[in-house]
Amino acid sequence: MINLLKNLIKAPSTAETGEHEACKVLANYFDNLSADATVDNFDGDRANCNIHVKSTGEKSALLFVAHIDVVPPGDQQWDFEPFAGIEQDGKILGRGSTDMKAGIAATAAAISEIIEEGIELKGDIIFTASAGEETDSCGIYRFLENDYDSLPEIGGIVIPEPTNFDIVTAHRGILWLNITTKGKTAHGSMPQEGINAVLHMATLINALKDFKVDYPPHPIMGPCTMSINQVHGGKATNVIPDNCTINIDIRPIPDQPHEGIIAQIQAVIDKLAAADKDFKAEIEIERSVGAMESDNDSEFIKDFSKITTTAAPITVGYTTDGSQLTHLNIPMTIFGPGQTSVCHKPNESVEIKEVQKAKEYYKKIIKHYLT
């Protein structure tokens, strides 16, 4: 299992490199085992890895959903090579070690041990490690379109993301907006001849600084959040800019319509345009992903809490591919090894004992639901 985790880290799987090599590593782990492990390649080096362990079919199947892609190492200096897969001081170091190749390795090891121990399954195990969760969820969309309809009935979904073994049953969605102010270019020495899109963007940013989306907060998760995280504008120091763009990260709560959020921001733009005939701005949707919320009163979630002997289910602010699965109306939980505080940061690592603990949890879960 630990060697699998190291090898998964050593196979970089960013959006730029693609997931093909990492998927091959995972599929090869199931060589000589009675599991159908396939690599589904698409768009060059993009790939999903799908594993299916068949049973007597007396019970509903259990679906494990992971993402095998990782974010890039970034520009900040690391203390070690990000994709070396180093073992040190009881930890595995490297990009993706926590988010979420530890969960993948633990799930794979649990499945392989179930097979090797000859445990008779009454329900199938289905495990997909998909592409693109960190960017556009292309892999889970492909899985749902090409593979899901051929599967047996599924009774529950487990997403082995890093939760420090908290049971997560709800999280926010994603609404990424690009707003561009439009101006008129002119020579920098004659600003009166142009319309400065950067200055208009400054006006918009000021108007949005204290803006709050008007929507009732979630009883546990709280309100929708919004942050302006990037600004792009101007071509040269001596040219009046004719456009400027900001990128806004909005995190909607369950059941919150994205259209309503956009309409409220558009109202801010319309107010500024009414006060200044030269003010023009356009909204573009970059990414729109719904929130996820599972029913804590379902038998699946109640049993899951008993099996893992953890505290009551919680909610989180980040987003997973669980958003793409809510329409299936299947009980779902996010549960796995690792601390979310190290995700997407330099010097990412995971403790080996946490990966081992996760494997044992997943074996108990499989045995409970499928035997």
TORDO-158181 format. One record per residue (C-alpha): residue in one letter; x, y, z; residue number from 1. Coordinates in nm, 3 decimals. Example, Ala and Ser with C-alpha at 12.3 -4.5 7.8 and 13.67 -1.06 7.14 Angstrom:
% TORDO-158181
   type         X         Y         Z   seq
      a     1.230    -0.450     0.780     1
      s     1.367    -0.106     0.714     2
END
This chain:
% TORDO-158181
   type         X         Y         Z   seq
      m     0.000     0.000     0.000     1
      i     0.277     0.244     0.092     2
      n     0.469     0.156    -0.224     3
      l     0.150     0.217    -0.422     4
      l     0.115     0.561    -0.263     5
      k     0.478     0.645    -0.341     6
      n     0.438     0.533    -0.702     7
      l     0.117     0.732    -0.742     8
      i     0.299     1.045    -0.623     9
      k     0.590     0.972    -0.860    10
      a     0.342     0.977    -1.149    11
      p     0.256     1.349    -1.171    12
      s    -0.111     1.395    -1.252    13
      t    -0.173     1.765    -1.292    14
      a    -0.401     1.898    -1.564    15
      e    -0.088     1.975    -1.767    16
      t     0.064     1.625    -1.746    17
      g    -0.263     1.436    -1.747    18
      e    -0.360     1.137    -1.533    19
      h    -0.269     0.850    -1.765    20
      e     0.053     0.741    -1.593    21
      a    -0.099     0.756    -1.245    22
      c    -0.400     0.556    -1.365    23
      k    -0.166     0.290    -1.506    24
      v     0.003     0.264    -1.165    25
      l    -0.333     0.210    -0.996    26
      a    -0.460    -0.040    -1.254    27
      n    -0.136    -0.239    -1.238    28
      y    -0.177    -0.271    -0.862    29
      f    -0.472    -0.501    -0.931    30
      d    -0.279    -0.733    -1.162    31
      n    -0.342    -1.099    -1.075    32
      l    -0.643    -1.010    -0.861    33
      s    -1.003    -1.095    -0.947    34
      a    -1.092    -0.736    -1.021    35
      d    -1.171    -0.567    -1.348    36
      a    -0.927    -0.272    -1.356    37
      t    -0.929    -0.054    -1.666    38
      v    -0.777     0.277    -1.771    39
      d    -1.015     0.498    -1.967    40
      n    -0.807     0.742    -2.175    41
      f    -0.948     1.056    -2.335    42
      d    -0.831     1.393    -2.465    43
      g    -0.466     1.294    -2.494    44
      d    -0.324     1.207    -2.151    45
      r    -0.643     1.256    -1.949    46
      a    -0.763     0.935    -1.787    47
      n    -0.988     0.765    -1.533    48
      c    -0.911     0.434    -1.365    49
      n    -1.214     0.215    -1.295    50
      i    -1.208    -0.096    -1.074    51
      h    -1.500    -0.336    -1.043    52
      v    -1.515    -0.634    -0.808    53
      k    -1.820    -0.849    -0.876    54
      s    -2.028    -1.035    -0.620    55
      t    -2.330    -1.262    -0.587    56
      g    -2.546    -0.955    -0.645    57
      e    -2.769    -1.011    -0.344    58
      k    -2.703    -0.661    -0.212    59
      s    -2.663    -0.316    -0.362    60
      a    -2.313    -0.214    -0.466    61
      l    -2.080     0.024    -0.284    62
      l    -1.919     0.300    -0.491    63
      f    -1.589     0.464    -0.396    64
      v    -1.525     0.790    -0.584    65
      a    -1.180     0.952    -0.582    66
      h    -0.989     1.198    -0.799    67
      i    -0.643     1.104    -0.917    68
      d    -0.545     1.450    -1.042    69
      v    -0.348     1.693    -0.825    70
      v    -0.281     2.065    -0.828    71
      p     0.062     2.181    -0.954    72
      p     0.344     2.231    -0.697    73
      g     0.322     2.610    -0.738    74
      d     0.598     2.868    -0.741    75
      q     0.681     2.863    -0.369    76
      q     0.994     2.670    -0.274    77
      w     0.954     2.314    -0.141    78
      d     1.193     2.147     0.104    79
      f     1.195     1.838    -0.117    80
      e     1.116     1.734    -0.472    81
      p     0.732     1.753    -0.501    82
      f     0.695     1.433    -0.704    83
      a     0.967     1.218    -0.545    84
      g     0.735     1.018    -0.319    85
      i     0.973     1.026    -0.022    86
      e     0.925     0.833     0.305    87
      q     1.057     1.025     0.605    88
      d     0.984     1.035     0.979    89
      g     0.674     0.821     0.950    90
      k     0.530     1.026     0.664    91
      i     0.499     1.008     0.288    92
      l     0.596     1.339     0.130    93
      g     0.488     1.480    -0.204    94
      r     0.223     1.658    -0.405    95
      g    -0.099     1.464    -0.381    96
      s     0.011     1.262    -0.078    97
      t    -0.288     1.391     0.119    98
      d    -0.510     1.526    -0.161    99
      m    -0.592     1.256    -0.236   100
      k    -0.360     0.973    -0.325   101
      a    -0.350     0.852     0.036   102
      g    -0.723     0.786     0.015   103
      i    -0.678     0.613    -0.320   104
      a    -0.399     0.388    -0.190   105
      a    -0.595     0.299     0.125   106
      t    -0.908     0.217    -0.075   107
      a    -0.712     0.006    -0.324   108
      a    -0.535    -0.181    -0.043   109
      a    -0.863    -0.248     0.137   110
      i    -1.018    -0.388    -0.182   111
      s    -0.713    -0.603    -0.261   112
      e    -0.705    -0.750     0.091   113
      i    -1.077    -0.829     0.074   114
      i    -1.009    -1.019    -0.249   115
      e    -0.697    -1.196    -0.117   116
      e    -0.876    -1.305     0.201   117
      g    -1.142    -1.475    -0.010   118
      i    -1.430    -1.288     0.154   119
      e    -1.754    -1.363    -0.026   120
      l    -1.923    -1.042    -0.132   121
      k    -2.298    -1.009    -0.171   122
      g    -2.266    -0.665    -0.330   123
      d    -2.020    -0.532    -0.589   124
      i    -1.732    -0.296    -0.512   125
      i    -1.693    -0.016    -0.766   126
      f    -1.401     0.223    -0.742   127
      t    -1.331     0.509    -0.980   128
      a    -1.029     0.739    -0.965   129
      s    -1.113     1.019    -1.202   130
      a    -0.950     1.308    -1.383   131
      g    -0.988     1.681    -1.343   132
      e    -1.159     1.727    -1.006   133
      e    -0.925     2.016    -0.930   134
      t    -1.023     2.200    -1.250   135
      d    -1.343     2.104    -1.430   136
      s    -1.450     1.757    -1.303   137
      c    -1.411     1.620    -1.655   138
      g    -1.338     1.269    -1.525   139
      i    -1.646     1.224    -1.309   140
      y    -1.865     1.367    -1.585   141
      r    -1.716     1.109    -1.822   142
      f    -1.767     0.828    -1.569   143
      l    -2.133     0.921    -1.528   144
      e    -2.187     0.948    -1.904   145
      n    -1.997     0.639    -2.019   146
      d    -1.982     0.393    -1.729   147
      y    -2.248     0.457    -1.467   148
      d    -2.552     0.318    -1.652   149
      s    -2.386    -0.024    -1.690   150
      l    -2.331    -0.061    -1.315   151
      p    -2.555    -0.251    -1.072   152
      e    -2.775    -0.064    -0.825   153
      i    -2.562     0.137    -0.581   154
      g    -2.660     0.161    -0.214   155
      g    -2.403     0.413    -0.096   156
      i    -2.112     0.630    -0.206   157
      v    -1.785     0.688    -0.019   158
      i    -1.546     0.966    -0.122   159
      p    -1.203     0.906     0.042   160
      e    -1.097     1.271     0.047   161
      p    -0.884     1.392     0.340   162
      t    -1.118     1.471     0.632   163
      n    -0.902     1.366     0.929   164
      f    -1.160     1.086     0.960   165
      d    -1.450     1.322     1.016   166
      i    -1.768     1.213     0.839   167
      v    -1.858     1.491     0.596   168
      t    -2.208     1.487     0.451   169
      a    -2.241     1.840     0.313   170
      h    -2.023     2.100     0.147   171
      r    -2.047     2.422    -0.051   172
      g    -2.055     2.441    -0.429   173
      i    -1.849     2.653    -0.668   174
      l    -1.946     2.955    -0.875   175
      w    -1.646     3.116    -1.043   176
      l    -1.727     3.440    -1.223   177
      n    -1.512     3.652    -1.450   178
      i    -1.627     4.014    -1.466   179
      t    -1.474     4.239    -1.732   180
      t    -1.504     4.617    -1.742   181
      k    -1.491     4.767    -2.091   182
      g    -1.311     5.090    -2.180   183
      k    -1.156     5.272    -2.473   184
      t    -0.786     5.262    -2.552   185
      a    -0.578     5.578    -2.595   186
      h    -0.220     5.697    -2.558   187
      g    -0.107     5.715    -2.197   188
      s    -0.015     6.081    -2.238   189
      m    -0.374     6.165    -2.335   190
      p    -0.594     5.984    -2.082   191
      q    -0.883     6.219    -2.157   192
      e    -0.910     6.056    -2.501   193
      g    -0.980     5.711    -2.358   194
      i    -1.196     5.529    -2.104   195
      n    -0.986     5.357    -1.840   196
      a    -1.121     5.008    -1.776   197
      v    -0.888     4.962    -1.477   198
      l    -1.032     5.266    -1.301   199
      h    -1.382     5.140    -1.371   200
      m    -1.280     4.804    -1.226   201
      a    -1.156     4.984    -0.914   202
      t    -1.504     5.136    -0.881   203
      l    -1.663     4.792    -0.915   204
      i    -1.425     4.632    -0.665   205
      n    -1.508     4.904    -0.414   206
      a    -1.879     4.843    -0.470   207
      l    -1.829     4.468    -0.413   208
      k    -1.595     4.506    -0.114   209
      d    -1.875     4.485     0.140   210
      f    -2.122     4.302    -0.085   211
      k    -2.301     4.007     0.072   212
      v    -2.517     3.765    -0.124   213
      d    -2.874     3.792     0.002   214
      y    -2.978     3.434     0.080   215
      p    -3.071     3.259     0.407   216
      p    -2.764     3.090     0.560   217
      h    -2.736     2.714     0.593   218
      p    -2.820     2.609     0.952   219
      i    -2.474     2.456     1.002   220
      m    -2.261     2.572     0.710   221
      g    -2.351     2.937     0.737   222
      p    -2.383     3.181     0.446   223
      c    -2.250     3.174     0.093   224
      t    -1.898     3.319     0.073   225
      m    -1.737     3.535    -0.195   226
      s    -1.382     3.656    -0.259   227
      i    -1.217     3.853    -0.540   228
      n    -0.889     3.672    -0.598   229
      q    -0.739     3.786    -0.930   230
      v    -0.720     4.108    -1.132   231
      h    -0.598     4.128    -1.494   232
      g    -0.579     4.450    -1.694   233
      g    -0.372     4.667    -1.920   234
      k    -0.127     4.599    -2.203   235
      a     0.146     4.858    -2.145   236
      t     0.238     5.146    -1.917   237
      n     0.174     5.403    -2.188   238
      v    -0.161     5.267    -2.308   239
      i    -0.500     5.342    -2.152   240
      p    -0.650     4.995    -2.086   241
      d    -0.969     4.907    -2.270   242
      n    -1.053     4.606    -2.052   243
      c    -0.990     4.473    -1.704   244
      t    -1.105     4.141    -1.557   245
      i    -1.151     4.014    -1.205   246
      n    -1.196     3.649    -1.105   247
      i    -1.442     3.590    -0.822   248
      d    -1.464     3.270    -0.616   249
      i    -1.817     3.222    -0.479   250
      r    -1.908     2.921    -0.265   251
      p    -2.286     2.867    -0.266   252
      i    -2.461     2.660    -0.001   253
      p    -2.696     2.365    -0.068   254
      d    -3.010     2.448    -0.267   255
      q    -2.891     2.804    -0.342   256
      p    -2.965     2.898    -0.706   257
      h    -2.658     3.029    -0.885   258
      e    -2.876     3.242    -1.108   259
      g    -2.987     3.443    -0.807   260
      i    -2.628     3.519    -0.709   261
      i    -2.544     3.639    -1.059   262
      a    -2.858     3.853    -1.069   263
      q    -2.758     4.028    -0.747   264
      i    -2.410     4.107    -0.880   265
      q    -2.561     4.224    -1.208   266
      a    -2.776     4.466    -1.006   267
      v    -2.458     4.619    -0.862   268
      i    -2.320     4.660    -1.215   269
      d    -2.645     4.813    -1.339   270
      k    -2.640     5.069    -1.056   271
      l    -2.286     5.177    -1.147   272
      a    -2.380     5.197    -1.515   273
      a    -2.678     5.417    -1.433   274
      a    -2.448     5.659    -1.250   275
      d    -2.183     5.667    -1.527   276
      k    -2.275     5.637    -1.895   277
      d    -1.921     5.515    -1.978   278
      f    -1.930     5.229    -1.727   279
      k    -1.970     4.890    -1.894   280
      a    -1.912     4.547    -1.744   281
      e    -1.991     4.190    -1.847   282
      i    -2.022     3.874    -1.637   283
      e    -1.892     3.539    -1.762   284
      i    -1.939     3.207    -1.580   285
      e    -1.609     3.018    -1.560   286
      r    -1.729     2.725    -1.349   287
      s    -2.058     2.638    -1.183   288
      v    -2.082     2.338    -0.949   289
      g    -2.366     2.268    -0.710   290
      a    -2.328     2.209    -0.339   291
      m    -2.359     1.862    -0.187   292
      e    -2.577     1.751     0.104   293
      s    -2.660     1.396     0.206   294
      d    -2.938     1.287     0.441   295
      n    -2.789     1.231     0.786   296
      d    -3.099     1.035     0.884   297
      s    -3.047     0.771     0.613   298
      e    -2.963     0.420     0.729   299
      f    -2.641     0.433     0.527   300
      i    -2.508     0.738     0.712   301
      k    -2.627     0.611     1.051   302
      d    -2.451     0.278     0.993   303
      f    -2.140     0.456     0.866   304
      s    -2.116     0.652     1.190   305
      k    -2.145     0.332     1.395   306
      i    -1.884     0.148     1.187   307
      t    -1.626     0.423     1.213   308
      t    -1.716     0.518     1.573   309
      t    -1.658     0.883     1.491   310
      a    -1.846     1.194     1.593   311
      a    -2.164     1.316     1.424   312
      p    -2.142     1.417     1.056   313
      i    -2.010     1.764     0.979   314
      t    -2.014     2.013     0.691   315
      v    -1.715     2.178     0.519   316
      g    -1.653     2.476     0.294   317
      y    -1.453     2.312     0.017   318
      t    -1.601     2.126    -0.281   319
      t    -1.562     1.769    -0.409   320
      d    -1.689     1.561    -0.699   321
      g    -1.975     1.470    -0.468   322
      s    -2.146     1.773    -0.621   323
      q    -2.174     1.585    -0.950   324
      l    -2.335     1.286    -0.778   325
      t    -2.613     1.450    -0.576   326
      h    -2.866     1.406    -0.856   327
      l    -2.832     1.027    -0.817   328
      n    -3.012     1.053    -0.480   329
      i    -2.780     0.795    -0.324   330
      p    -2.658     0.832     0.037   331
      m    -2.305     0.969     0.026   332
      t    -2.026     1.054     0.268   333
      i    -1.676     1.201     0.244   334
      f    -1.433     1.025     0.477   335
      g    -1.059     0.976     0.456   336
      p    -0.706     1.015     0.586   337
      g    -0.507     1.336     0.605   338
      q    -0.543     1.695     0.716   339
      t    -0.714     1.938     0.480   340
      s    -0.484     2.211     0.614   341
      v    -0.191     2.076     0.408   342
      c    -0.381     2.048     0.079   343
      h    -0.264     2.266    -0.211   344
      k     0.037     2.387    -0.008   345
      p     0.415     2.329    -0.039   346
      n     0.563     2.035     0.154   347
      e     0.240     1.834     0.141   348
      s     0.261     1.509     0.338   349
      v     0.054     1.238     0.506   350
      e     0.128     1.018     0.807   351
      i     0.171     0.650     0.722   352
      k    -0.031     0.547     1.028   353
      e    -0.326     0.749     0.892   354
      v    -0.314     0.567     0.559   355
      q    -0.304     0.234     0.742   356
      k    -0.595     0.340     0.962   357
      a    -0.794     0.439     0.654   358
      k    -0.737     0.099     0.495   359
      e    -0.877    -0.075     0.803   360
      y    -1.178     0.157     0.807   361
      y    -1.253     0.088     0.440   362
      k    -1.227    -0.287     0.496   363
      k    -1.478    -0.264     0.783   364
      i    -1.708    -0.054     0.566   365
      i    -1.693    -0.300     0.276   366
      k    -1.755    -0.598     0.504   367
      h    -2.048    -0.429     0.677   368
      y    -2.236    -0.325     0.365   369
      l    -2.142    -0.602     0.123   370
      t    -2.120    -0.930     0.321   371
END
